[in-house]
C-alpha cells in the first residue's frame, strides 16, 4: 500500500504546490468563504493543468504559459466589459 501511494502521490503534491503559489482567499471566521476560495483555487489549478495537457506538444516557437499568466488571462476574461462607474439612467435629469 505504501509503495502504491508513493508511486501515485505526485498529482496531489503538484496540486498543493500550484495552489500555494497564488492563494486567493484567507482563513477567517466565515467558514463558507474559506471553502469557496479553496474550491476556486482548485478549479483554477485544474484548468491550468488541463490547458497545459491539451496544448501538448507545443510548437517550437511557443512557450508554455505560467500559472500567473493563466490566472491573469482568466481574470481579465471574467472582468471583461465590467465598469464600476455608475451610469445615469436614460431620461432622468440630474
QUIGIFEN-V284318 format. One record per residue. N is the residue number from 1. RES is the residue in three letters. OMEGA is omega in degrees with one decimal (none if undefined). Layout:
n res omega
N RES OMEGA
N RES OMEGA
This chain:
n res omega
1 UNK -179.0
2 UNK 178.8
3 UNK 178.6
4 UNK 177.8
5 UNK -178.6
6 UNK 179.1
7 UNK -172.6
8 UNK -174.6
9 UNK -175.0
10 UNK -178.1
11 UNK 179.9
12 UNK 179.7
13 UNK 178.2
14 UNK 178.8
15 UNK 177.8
16 UNK 179.0
17 UNK 179.2
18 UNK -178.6
19 UNK -178.4
20 UNK -178.2
21 UNK -174.8
22 UNK -177.9
23 UNK -175.4
24 UNK -173.2
25 UNK 176.5
26 UNK 175.2
27 UNK -179.4
28 UNK -179.0
29 UNK -179.4
30 UNK -175.5
31 UNK -176.4
32 UNK 176.5
33 UNK 178.2
34 UNK 178.5
35 UNK -179.9
36 UNK 179.2
37 UNK 176.6
38 UNK 177.6
39 UNK 177.1
40 UNK 178.1
41 UNK 178.3
42 UNK -179.4
43 UNK 179.6
44 UNK -179.3
45 UNK 178.6
46 UNK 177.8
47 UNK 177.8
48 UNK 179.9
49 UNK 178.8
50 UNK 178.3
51 UNK 179.4
52 UNK 179.9
53 UNK -178.4
54 UNK -177.0
55 UNK 179.9
56 UNK -16.3
57 UNK -179.9
58 UNK 172.5
59 UNK -175.2
60 UNK -178.7
61 UNK -176.6
62 UNK 177.6
63 UNK 177.3
64 UNK 178.9
65 UNK 171.7
66 UNK 179.0
67 UNK 179.3
68 UNK 178.4
69 UNK 178.9
70 UNK -179.8
71 UNK 179.2
72 UNK 178.7
73 UNK 178.6
74 UNK 179.6
75 UNK 177.9
76 UNK 178.4
77 UNK 179.0
78 UNK -177.1
79 UNK -177.7
80 UNK 179.1
81 UNK 176.0
82 UNK 177.8
83 UNK 179.3
84 UNK 178.5
85 UNK 177.8
86 UNK 179.0
87 UNK 176.5
88 UNK 178.5
89 UNK -179.6
90 UNK 177.2
91 UNK 179.7
92 UNK 178.7
93 UNK 179.5
94 UNK none
